[in-house]
Amino acid sequence: MPSMPGLLATLTEKSFGHRASIAAIEQVSPNFRRVDLRVEPLKSGWKAGQDVQFRIDDKTFRHYSVMAVDDSGTTISVLFHLGVDGPGSRWVAARNAGDEMIVLGMNTPAPKRLGEEHLYLGDGSAVGTIHGLAAVQNSNGTASGAVEVPAEDRDVLAGLLPGIDVLPAASIPGDAVADWLEGTASTAVRYDAASLFGHAQSIQRQRRILLDRTELSRKSISTKPYWATGKVGL
């Protein structure tokens, strides 16, 4: 296997992705780590909420989302959930400032609809994604919703998600958000669109509640599963 510099050169020559180096690492809460990456610019520009892919090893890749982009467009931030045991979590736990890597900037489809009132639902795997997308939404309308995270991370992460209710996760994935949704879906709040992220089985449950209890149509609900029960973790 080639050395890291050799690997970087080889991958860049193949136009696999973009050179990146870790500018800073911050442990924002017990289970969440923010990594700031200096990256080569994209023609279309890096965007908050955009998908990115990291090569974990020769055969393993993991998708995450851009949490924020600096004013120069050359430093992106990604929030990693370390509270689960998976290849991506172990990989980022071993990273240090100055480490180099290749990042692939993915084309991220825009939500099917935005509208003035947009609902976001997710779990710890989606905090960075929802942070980026909700910030954009709040500049044009209103972002609301709920995210479930480990109880010990709740207070810190609430500051990253204005307008989003941050809930302590229950023992069964998706229960906290489902209970929240059941309690709010029949109120006077009306949504123009919804985006659901995170645990695949929970997304299916949330989507069914929205279709049964609100006026949202199938076309106005976007879904993006990041992990599933019985599958290899993040």
Backbone as JSON, one array per atom type, in Angstrom:
{
  "sequence": "MPSMPGLLATLTEKSFGHRASIAAIEQVSPNFRRVDLRVEPLKSGWKAGQDVQFRIDDKTFRHYSVMAVDDSGTTISVLFHLGVDGPGSRWVAARNAGDEMIVLGMNTPAPKRLGEEHLYLGDGSAVGTIHGLAAVQNSNGTASGAVEVPAEDRDVLAGLLPGIDVLPAASIPGDAVADWLEGTASTAVRYDAASLFGHAQSIQRQRRILLDRTELSRKSISTKPYWATGKVGL",
  "N": [[0.85, -1.19, 0.0], [0.61, 2.25, -0.84], [2.39, 5.05, 0.65], [0.9, 7.66, 2.75], [1.27, 10.31, 1.52], [1.81, 9.39, -1.1], [-0.55, 8.03, -1.64], [-2.39, 10.15, -1.54], [-1.53, 11.64, -3.77], [-1.96, 9.81, -5.82], [-4.75, 9.4, -5.7], [-5.65, 12.01, -6.19], [-4.69, 12.42, -8.79], [-6.35, 10.71, -10.12], [-8.61, 12.11, -10.02], [-10.29, 11.61, -7.94], [-11.18, 12.99, -5.69], [-10.85, 15.73, -3.44], [-8.05, 17.37, -2.11], [-7.49, 17.63, 1.38], [-6.87, 18.96, 4.64], [-6.66, 18.63, 8.16], [-7.6, 21.33, 10.02], [-8.41, 22.02, 12.58], [-9.62, 20.47, 15.57], [-12.39, 19.92, 17.61], [-13.79, 18.83, 20.58], [-16.95, 18.93, 21.07], [-18.95, 18.02, 22.75], [-19.64, 15.2, 24.95], [-20.06, 13.06, 23.07], [-19.71, 14.08, 20.53], [-17.79, 15.38, 17.89], [-16.26, 18.09, 16.37], [-14.79, 18.74, 13.3], [-12.61, 20.76, 11.56], [-11.8, 21.39, 8.25], [-9.35, 22.23, 5.92], [-9.84, 22.77, 2.58], [-9.59, 22.07, -0.96], [-10.96, 24.4, -3.28], [-14.31, 24.1, -4.58], [-15.78, 24.15, -7.85], [-18.46, 24.82, -7.9], [-18.67, 25.71, -5.38], [-18.39, 25.05, -1.88], [-21.05, 23.99, 0.25], [-23.21, 24.5, 3.05], [-24.76, 21.7, 4.52], [-24.26, 20.07, 2.41], [-23.42, 16.88, 1.03], [-20.56, 14.94, 1.92], [-17.85, 12.72, 1.3], [-15.74, 10.39, 2.88], [-12.77, 8.5, 2.64], [-12.31, 5.7, 4.38], [-10.8, 3.35, 4.57], [-9.13, 1.07, 2.32], [-11.38, -0.18, 1.27], [-13.6, 0.95, 2.39], [-15.96, 3.51, 2.72], [-17.4, 6.54, 4.02], [-20.26, 8.56, 4.4], [-20.88, 11.95, 5.2], [-22.02, 15.19, 6.3], [-21.62, 18.62, 5.35], [-21.28, 20.91, 7.86], [-20.8, 23.61, 8.22], [-19.44, 26.41, 6.37], [-16.59, 28.4, 5.88], [-16.08, 32.0, 5.34], [-14.27, 32.3, 3.26], [-14.63, 30.08, 1.77], [-12.95, 27.92, 1.78], [-12.58, 26.38, 4.0], [-14.2, 23.84, 5.63], [-16.59, 22.58, 7.97], [-17.26, 19.63, 9.76], [-19.44, 17.63, 11.63], [-19.01, 14.97, 13.74], [-20.44, 12.01, 15.02], [-19.56, 10.3, 17.77], [-20.62, 8.49, 19.46], [-21.36, 5.99, 18.69], [-20.38, 2.71, 17.63], [-18.62, 2.34, 14.91], [-17.06, 2.06, 11.62], [-16.5, 4.69, 10.6], [-16.69, 6.29, 12.91], [-14.63, 5.24, 14.51], [-12.49, 5.82, 12.85], [-12.44, 8.7, 12.71], [-11.99, 9.26, 15.37], [-9.35, 8.68, 15.66], [-8.02, 10.65, 14.3], [-5.9, 13.57, 13.88], [-4.96, 17.04, 14.28], [-3.63, 18.49, 11.36], [-3.47, 16.16, 9.9], [-3.73, 14.67, 6.67], [-6.02, 14.09, 3.96], [-8.35, 12.73, 1.55], [-11.21, 14.27, 0.3], [-14.41, 13.8, -0.93], [-16.6, 15.8, -2.6], [-19.96, 15.61, -2.73], [-22.76, 15.75, -5.0], [-25.53, 17.2, -3.75], [-28.88, 16.65, -3.71], [-31.38, 19.18, -3.8], [-33.91, 19.83, -1.3], [-37.19, 18.48, -1.96], [-39.17, 20.38, -1.77], [-39.11, 23.66, -0.4], [-40.49, 26.01, 0.87], [-42.14, 28.15, 3.3], [-42.41, 27.17, 5.9], [-40.54, 24.73, 7.19], [-40.02, 21.43, 8.12], [-37.74, 19.61, 10.09], [-36.44, 16.47, 10.92], [-34.6, 14.16, 12.91], [-31.67, 12.33, 14.13], [-28.76, 11.77, 16.24], [-26.89, 11.34, 14.2], [-27.54, 13.17, 12.31], [-27.21, 15.77, 13.12], [-25.25, 17.69, 12.27], [-25.98, 17.95, 9.56], [-28.63, 18.96, 9.71], [-28.17, 21.3, 11.1], [-26.74, 22.83, 9.17], [-28.59, 22.98, 7.0], [-30.89, 24.07, 8.21], [-29.99, 26.58, 8.94], [-29.77, 27.85, 6.48], [-32.46, 27.69, 5.67], [-33.68, 29.3, 7.64], [-32.98, 31.8, 6.84], [-34.68, 32.38, 4.86], [-37.18, 31.54, 5.56], [-38.88, 29.61, 7.97], [-37.42, 27.3, 10.12], [-38.19, 24.31, 11.76], [-38.64, 21.59, 14.09], [-37.43, 18.37, 15.3], [-34.8, 16.69, 17.02], [-33.23, 13.79, 18.19], [-30.86, 13.03, 20.68], [-28.04, 11.69, 22.57], [-28.55, 12.02, 26.09], [-26.54, 13.33, 27.55], [-25.39, 15.02, 25.74], [-27.2, 16.88, 25.06], [-27.66, 19.63, 25.98], [-25.51, 21.14, 24.94], [-25.72, 20.69, 22.16], [-28.18, 21.81, 21.62], [-27.67, 24.49, 21.33], [-26.66, 24.57, 18.79], [-28.76, 24.23, 17.13], [-30.97, 26.18, 16.54], [-34.44, 26.78, 16.85], [-35.05, 24.14, 16.56], [-36.23, 21.38, 18.38], [-34.36, 19.76, 20.76], [-34.07, 16.57, 21.83], [-33.82, 14.16, 24.53], [-32.52, 11.05, 23.72], [-34.36, 7.99, 23.55], [-34.31, 4.54, 24.69], [-34.98, 2.98, 22.53], [-34.32, 3.49, 19.16], [-35.57, 6.39, 17.57], [-37.92, 6.63, 19.04], [-38.22, 8.93, 20.72], [-38.42, 11.12, 18.93], [-40.65, 10.28, 17.46], [-42.66, 10.31, 19.45], [-42.67, 13.03, 20.01], [-43.52, 13.98, 17.53], [-46.05, 12.82, 17.29], [-47.31, 14.27, 19.24], [-47.36, 16.83, 18.26], [-48.25, 16.86, 15.65], [-50.98, 17.12, 15.24], [-51.62, 19.67, 15.9], [-52.11, 23.23, 15.38], [-50.02, 23.91, 13.81], [-48.69, 24.15, 10.59], [-46.97, 22.63, 7.97], [-44.91, 23.28, 5.13], [-43.15, 21.61, 3.91], [-41.02, 18.73, 4.53], [-38.03, 17.29, 5.88], [-36.39, 14.32, 6.48], [-34.02, 12.61, 8.4], [-31.37, 10.23, 9.2], [-31.85, 7.35, 11.2], [-32.95, 4.56, 9.47], [-35.32, 2.94, 9.85], [-36.68, 4.52, 11.67], [-37.18, 6.79, 10.15], [-39.05, 5.78, 8.32], [-41.19, 5.36, 10.03], [-41.7, 7.99, 10.96], [-42.4, 9.23, 8.59], [-44.79, 7.95, 7.97], [-46.43, 8.85, 10.08], [-46.55, 11.59, 9.47], [-47.85, 11.54, 6.99], [-50.27, 10.47, 7.74], [-51.23, 12.22, 9.69], [-50.93, 14.9, 9.04], [-51.19, 17.54, 6.55], [-49.28, 17.22, 4.68], [-47.96, 16.14, 1.56], [-46.83, 13.17, -0.19], [-44.87, 13.98, -2.01], [-43.78, 16.2, -0.83], [-42.18, 15.42, 1.21], [-38.95, 14.71, 2.05], [-36.45, 12.18, 2.3], [-33.6, 10.79, 3.94], [-31.79, 8.23, 4.77], [-29.22, 7.38, 7.11], [-28.25, 5.3, 8.61], [-29.0, 1.94, 9.72], [-30.85, -0.41, 11.67], [-29.21, -3.39, 12.47], [-27.31, -3.17, 10.53], [-23.89, -2.33, 9.54], [-22.42, 0.19, 11.52], [-22.04, 3.84, 11.61]],
  "CA": [[0.0, 0.0, 0.0], [1.44, 3.43, -0.89], [2.36, 5.92, 1.81], [-0.19, 8.63, 2.68], [1.49, 11.27, 0.43], [1.63, 8.72, -2.37], [-1.97, 7.76, -1.81], [-3.04, 11.42, -1.88], [-1.2, 12.0, -5.14], [-2.63, 8.87, -6.72], [-6.19, 9.68, -5.71], [-5.87, 13.3, -6.83], [-4.47, 12.24, -10.22], [-7.51, 10.03, -10.66], [-9.75, 13.01, -9.81], [-11.2, 10.97, -7.0], [-11.76, 13.97, -4.78], [-10.16, 16.99, -3.2], [-7.12, 17.35, -0.99], [-7.95, 18.3, 2.58], [-6.07, 18.75, 5.84], [-7.41, 19.01, 9.35], [-7.13, 22.59, 10.59], [-8.7, 22.03, 14.01], [-10.56, 19.48, 16.09], [-13.0, 20.35, 18.88], [-14.74, 17.92, 21.2], [-17.98, 19.88, 21.49], [-19.71, 17.39, 23.83], [-19.06, 13.87, 25.16], [-20.15, 12.13, 21.95], [-19.68, 14.77, 19.24], [-16.51, 16.02, 17.59], [-16.26, 18.96, 15.19], [-13.51, 18.75, 12.59], [-12.49, 21.8, 10.54], [-10.92, 20.9, 7.19], [-8.97, 23.1, 4.8], [-10.14, 21.99, 1.39], [-9.51, 22.71, -2.25], [-12.28, 24.95, -3.63], [-15.14, 23.49, -5.6], [-16.27, 25.1, -8.84], [-19.8, 25.26, -7.49], [-18.58, 26.18, -4.01], [-18.85, 24.19, -0.79], [-22.3, 24.51, 0.81], [-23.71, 23.87, 4.26], [-25.74, 20.66, 4.24], [-23.8, 19.26, 1.28], [-22.82, 15.59, 1.36], [-19.15, 14.71, 1.67], [-17.5, 11.31, 1.49], [-14.37, 10.15, 3.33], [-12.25, 7.15, 2.45], [-11.89, 5.22, 5.69], [-9.7, 2.46, 4.24], [-9.16, 0.71, 0.9], [-12.68, -0.67, 0.82], [-14.68, 1.53, 3.18], [-16.23, 4.94, 2.61], [-18.5, 6.98, 4.86], [-20.84, 9.85, 4.02], [-21.27, 12.89, 6.24], [-22.53, 16.43, 5.72], [-20.94, 19.86, 5.72], [-22.03, 21.63, 8.88], [-20.61, 25.05, 7.99], [-18.37, 26.79, 5.44], [-16.12, 29.74, 6.25], [-16.33, 33.04, 4.34], [-13.37, 32.13, 2.11], [-15.04, 28.9, 1.02], [-11.87, 26.93, 1.74], [-12.59, 25.58, 5.23], [-15.52, 23.3, 5.95], [-16.69, 21.91, 9.27], [-18.09, 18.42, 9.77], [-19.69, 17.17, 12.99], [-19.01, 13.51, 13.79], [-21.05, 11.39, 16.19], [-18.66, 9.25, 18.24], [-21.3, 7.66, 20.44], [-21.69, 4.7, 18.1], [-19.18, 1.99, 17.23], [-18.64, 2.04, 13.49], [-15.79, 2.38, 10.96], [-16.29, 6.13, 10.52], [-16.46, 6.82, 14.25], [-13.28, 4.84, 14.93], [-11.54, 6.54, 12.0], [-12.3, 10.1, 13.1], [-11.45, 9.31, 16.73], [-7.89, 8.55, 15.56], [-7.48, 11.75, 13.52], [-5.25, 14.66, 14.6], [-4.74, 18.25, 13.5], [-2.54, 18.36, 10.41], [-3.65, 14.97, 9.07], [-4.22, 14.92, 5.32], [-6.97, 13.09, 3.47], [-9.1, 13.1, 0.35], [-12.64, 14.47, 0.54], [-15.21, 13.86, -2.15], [-17.78, 16.64, -2.47], [-21.05, 14.99, -3.46], [-23.87, 16.6, -5.4], [-26.62, 16.97, -2.83], [-30.14, 17.15, -4.24], [-32.13, 20.1, -2.95], [-35.19, 19.26, -0.85], [-38.22, 18.53, -2.99], [-39.79, 21.68, -1.62], [-38.67, 24.38, 0.79], [-41.62, 26.66, 1.5], [-41.83, 29.03, 4.42], [-42.33, 26.37, 7.12], [-39.9, 23.47, 6.84], [-39.84, 20.54, 9.27], [-36.57, 18.75, 10.06], [-36.44, 15.44, 11.94], [-33.4, 13.33, 12.8], [-31.03, 11.85, 15.35], [-27.4, 12.27, 16.37], [-26.14, 11.26, 12.94], [-28.0, 14.22, 11.4], [-27.11, 17.1, 13.74], [-24.52, 18.59, 11.38], [-26.78, 18.18, 8.37], [-29.77, 19.83, 10.01], [-27.62, 22.62, 11.43], [-26.44, 23.55, 7.94], [-29.79, 23.23, 6.2], [-31.8, 24.95, 8.94], [-29.45, 27.94, 8.87], [-30.17, 28.39, 5.17], [-33.91, 27.84, 5.7], [-34.07, 30.4, 8.52], [-32.74, 33.07, 6.16], [-35.75, 32.55, 3.88], [-38.45, 31.13, 6.12], [-38.76, 29.14, 9.34], [-37.07, 25.89, 10.31], [-38.6, 23.75, 13.04], [-38.52, 20.14, 14.08], [-36.91, 17.71, 16.49], [-33.66, 15.79, 16.88], [-32.94, 13.07, 19.42], [-29.42, 12.83, 20.89], [-27.78, 11.22, 23.93], [-28.92, 13.04, 27.08], [-25.37, 14.09, 27.99], [-25.0, 15.97, 24.7], [-28.37, 17.67, 24.69], [-27.56, 21.07, 26.24], [-24.56, 21.76, 24.01], [-26.21, 20.62, 20.79], [-29.32, 22.7, 21.47], [-27.16, 25.77, 20.85], [-26.35, 24.48, 17.37], [-29.97, 23.95, 16.37], [-32.05, 27.11, 16.89], [-35.72, 26.45, 16.24], [-35.23, 22.68, 16.57], [-36.28, 20.81, 19.72], [-33.36, 18.71, 20.96], [-34.69, 15.64, 22.78], [-32.98, 13.05, 24.99], [-32.88, 9.82, 23.0], [-34.86, 6.87, 24.34], [-33.54, 3.31, 24.46], [-35.31, 2.5, 21.18], [-34.11, 4.58, 18.2], [-36.73, 6.99, 16.93], [-39.09, 6.8, 19.92], [-38.35, 10.3, 21.22], [-38.93, 11.98, 17.85], [-42.01, 9.84, 17.13], [-43.55, 10.83, 20.48], [-42.77, 14.48, 19.77], [-44.3, 14.19, 16.32], [-47.44, 12.49, 17.61], [-47.86, 15.32, 20.08], [-47.43, 18.12, 17.57], [-48.76, 16.74, 14.29], [-52.4, 17.48, 15.14], [-51.8, 21.04, 16.33], [-52.39, 24.18, 14.3], [-48.82, 24.13, 13.0], [-48.78, 23.57, 9.26], [-45.67, 22.62, 7.31], [-44.92, 23.26, 3.67], [-42.31, 20.49, 3.48], [-40.3, 18.08, 5.62], [-36.83, 16.52, 5.56], [-36.19, 13.33, 7.53], [-32.66, 12.1, 8.31], [-30.88, 9.38, 10.27], [-32.14, 5.93, 11.31], [-33.87, 4.22, 8.37], [-36.62, 2.48, 10.34], [-37.35, 5.67, 12.29], [-37.66, 7.64, 9.07], [-40.29, 5.19, 7.81], [-42.23, 5.61, 11.04], [-42.01, 9.42, 10.95], [-43.08, 9.55, 7.33], [-46.16, 7.47, 8.08], [-47.16, 9.77, 10.96], [-46.78, 12.83, 8.74], [-48.87, 11.32, 5.96], [-51.55, 10.18, 8.38], [-51.7, 13.22, 10.65], [-50.77, 16.27, 8.54], [-51.6, 17.74, 5.16], [-48.13, 17.05, 3.8], [-48.07, 15.1, 0.53], [-45.62, 12.36, -0.36], [-43.87, 14.73, -2.76], [-43.21, 17.27, -0.02], [-41.36, 14.81, 2.26], [-37.66, 14.17, 1.59], [-35.86, 11.27, 3.28], [-32.2, 10.41, 3.7], [-31.3, 7.37, 5.85], [-27.78, 7.31, 7.32], [-27.89, 4.02, 9.22], [-30.16, 1.07, 9.92], [-30.7, -1.48, 12.64], [-28.7, -4.62, 11.88], [-26.27, -2.87, 9.55], [-22.67, -1.77, 10.1], [-22.68, 1.57, 11.94], [-21.43, 4.98, 10.93]],
  "C": [[0.88, 1.24, 0.0], [1.34, 4.23, 0.39], [1.23, 6.93, 1.65], [0.06, 9.7, 1.62], [1.31, 10.64, -0.94], [0.18, 8.43, -2.68], [-2.71, 9.03, -2.2], [-2.78, 11.79, -3.32], [-1.93, 11.11, -6.13], [-4.11, 9.18, -6.84], [-6.49, 10.99, -6.41], [-5.72, 13.18, -8.33], [-5.68, 11.57, -10.87], [-8.78, 10.87, -10.51], [-10.79, 12.39, -8.89], [-11.9, 12.0, -6.12], [-10.86, 15.17, -4.63], [-9.25, 16.85, -1.98], [-7.71, 18.13, 0.18], [-6.96, 18.02, 3.71], [-6.85, 19.27, 7.03], [-6.79, 20.26, 9.96], [-7.33, 22.62, 12.1], [-9.68, 20.94, 14.34], [-11.09, 19.98, 17.43], [-13.98, 19.28, 19.36], [-15.85, 18.78, 21.79], [-18.84, 19.35, 22.63], [-19.19, 15.96, 23.95], [-19.03, 12.98, 23.92], [-20.03, 12.79, 20.57], [-18.38, 15.56, 19.07], [-16.64, 16.82, 16.3], [-14.86, 18.98, 14.6], [-13.57, 19.83, 11.5], [-11.43, 21.38, 9.53], [-10.63, 22.0, 6.19], [-9.08, 22.27, 3.53], [-9.86, 22.79, 0.13], [-10.89, 23.24, -2.63], [-12.99, 24.11, -4.67], [-15.6, 24.55, -6.59], [-17.62, 25.68, -8.43], [-19.82, 25.8, -6.07], [-19.08, 25.15, -3.01], [-20.07, 24.82, -0.15], [-22.66, 23.76, 2.09], [-24.81, 22.88, 3.91], [-25.34, 19.74, 3.1], [-23.2, 17.94, 1.77], [-21.33, 15.59, 1.05], [-18.86, 13.25, 1.98], [-16.03, 11.21, 1.87], [-14.0, 8.7, 3.06], [-11.67, 6.68, 3.78], [-10.72, 4.24, 5.56], [-9.87, 2.07, 2.77], [-10.55, 0.35, 0.4], [-13.87, 0.05, 1.47], [-14.77, 3.03, 2.98], [-17.38, 5.29, 3.54], [-18.94, 8.39, 4.42], [-21.17, 10.67, 5.28], [-21.8, 14.14, 5.54], [-21.72, 17.61, 6.2], [-21.83, 20.61, 6.7], [-21.96, 23.14, 8.65], [-19.46, 25.25, 7.02], [-17.91, 28.2, 5.83], [-16.3, 30.71, 5.09], [-15.46, 32.88, 3.09], [-13.79, 30.95, 1.23], [-13.99, 27.81, 0.95], [-11.72, 26.14, 3.04], [-14.02, 25.14, 5.51], [-15.46, 22.63, 7.31], [-17.64, 20.74, 9.15], [-18.22, 17.97, 11.21], [-19.84, 15.65, 12.96], [-19.61, 13.03, 15.11], [-20.19, 10.2, 16.6], [-19.34, 8.29, 19.2], [-21.76, 6.33, 19.9], [-20.4, 4.03, 17.65], [-19.29, 1.58, 15.77], [-17.32, 2.45, 12.86], [-15.5, 3.88, 10.92], [-15.99, 6.75, 11.87], [-15.06, 6.47, 14.75], [-12.22, 5.6, 14.14], [-11.35, 7.97, 12.47], [-11.74, 10.24, 14.51], [-9.93, 9.25, 16.72], [-7.24, 9.7, 14.8], [-6.9, 12.83, 14.43], [-5.12, 15.87, 13.69], [-3.52, 18.07, 12.62], [-2.65, 17.13, 9.52], [-4.21, 15.36, 7.71], [-5.12, 13.78, 4.87], [-7.55, 13.59, 2.16], [-10.58, 13.18, 0.72], [-13.34, 14.53, -0.81], [-16.46, 14.68, -1.88], [-18.89, 16.09, -3.34], [-22.07, 16.04, -3.89], [-25.07, 16.24, -4.53], [-27.91, 17.51, -3.4], [-30.83, 18.1, -3.27], [-33.4, 19.41, -2.48], [-36.25, 19.41, -1.94], [-38.96, 19.86, -2.98], [-39.2, 22.34, -0.38], [-39.87, 25.01, 1.49], [-41.19, 27.52, 2.67], [-41.66, 28.26, 5.73], [-41.79, 24.98, 6.78], [-39.62, 22.69, 8.12], [-38.61, 19.66, 9.07], [-36.65, 17.76, 11.22], [-35.19, 14.59, 11.78], [-32.89, 12.86, 14.15], [-29.59, 12.37, 15.37], [-26.6, 12.26, 15.09], [-26.46, 12.42, 12.01], [-27.84, 15.62, 11.96], [-26.4, 18.09, 12.82], [-25.31, 18.95, 10.14], [-27.89, 19.19, 8.64], [-29.29, 21.22, 10.41], [-27.38, 23.44, 10.17], [-27.67, 23.92, 7.15], [-30.74, 24.19, 6.89], [-31.31, 26.39, 8.92], [-29.83, 28.61, 7.56], [-31.68, 28.65, 5.16], [-34.33, 29.06, 6.51], [-33.79, 31.77, 7.9], [-33.85, 33.37, 5.15], [-37.14, 32.23, 4.42], [-38.24, 30.71, 7.56], [-38.45, 27.65, 9.35], [-37.55, 25.46, 11.69], [-38.44, 22.25, 12.97], [-37.95, 19.61, 15.37], [-35.77, 16.78, 16.12], [-33.44, 15.1, 18.21], [-31.45, 12.75, 19.51], [-29.22, 12.26, 22.29], [-28.0, 12.35, 24.94], [-27.74, 13.91, 27.47], [-24.9, 15.12, 26.97], [-26.06, 17.04, 24.44], [-28.16, 19.17, 24.85], [-26.64, 21.76, 25.24], [-25.13, 21.8, 22.6], [-27.42, 21.51, 20.56], [-28.88, 24.06, 20.95], [-26.82, 25.77, 19.38], [-27.6, 24.39, 16.5], [-31.11, 24.89, 16.78], [-33.33, 26.78, 16.13], [-36.04, 24.97, 16.22], [-35.25, 22.2, 18.02], [-35.28, 19.66, 19.81], [-33.81, 17.83, 22.12], [-33.68, 14.61, 23.27], [-33.44, 11.76, 24.32], [-33.36, 8.75, 23.98], [-34.03, 5.63, 24.02], [-33.8, 2.73, 23.08], [-35.14, 3.65, 20.2], [-35.43, 5.08, 17.61], [-37.9, 7.24, 17.84], [-39.28, 8.24, 20.35], [-38.93, 11.22, 20.16], [-40.35, 11.58, 17.49], [-43.02, 10.36, 18.15], [-43.76, 12.33, 20.31], [-43.68, 14.76, 18.59], [-45.77, 13.88, 16.56], [-48.1, 13.6, 18.4], [-48.04, 16.65, 19.38], [-48.14, 18.05, 16.23], [-50.21, 17.2, 14.15], [-52.68, 18.9, 15.61], [-52.04, 21.93, 15.12], [-51.18, 24.43, 13.41], [-48.97, 23.43, 11.66], [-47.41, 23.7, 8.58], [-45.84, 22.61, 5.8], [-44.14, 22.06, 3.14], [-41.59, 19.93, 4.7], [-39.1, 17.33, 5.08], [-36.52, 15.62, 6.74], [-34.82, 12.67, 7.33], [-32.4, 11.08, 9.42], [-31.24, 7.91, 10.14], [-33.24, 5.53, 10.33], [-35.26, 3.81, 8.86], [-37.4, 3.62, 11.0], [-37.91, 6.6, 11.24], [-38.97, 7.09, 8.5], [-41.46, 5.47, 8.74], [-42.67, 7.08, 11.01], [-42.8, 9.8, 9.69], [-44.55, 9.12, 7.39], [-46.99, 8.39, 8.97], [-47.51, 11.05, 10.21], [-47.87, 12.66, 7.68], [-50.25, 11.1, 6.57], [-52.12, 11.38, 9.13], [-51.58, 14.66, 10.17], [-51.24, 16.34, 7.1], [-50.43, 17.62, 4.19], [-48.39, 15.92, 2.81], [-46.78, 14.29, 0.48], [-44.51, 13.15, -1.03], [-43.18, 15.8, -1.92], [-42.34, 16.74, 1.12], [-40.11, 14.2, 1.66], [-37.07, 13.29, 2.69], [-34.42, 10.95, 2.91], [-31.72, 9.56, 4.89], [-29.78, 7.34, 5.9], [-27.35, 5.96, 7.91], [-29.17, 3.23, 9.45], [-29.84, 0.01, 10.95], [-30.24, -2.75, 11.92], [-27.62, -4.43, 10.84], [-25.04, -2.34, 10.26], [-22.89, -0.29, 10.38], [-21.93, 2.6, 11.12], [-19.91, 4.85, 10.87]]
}
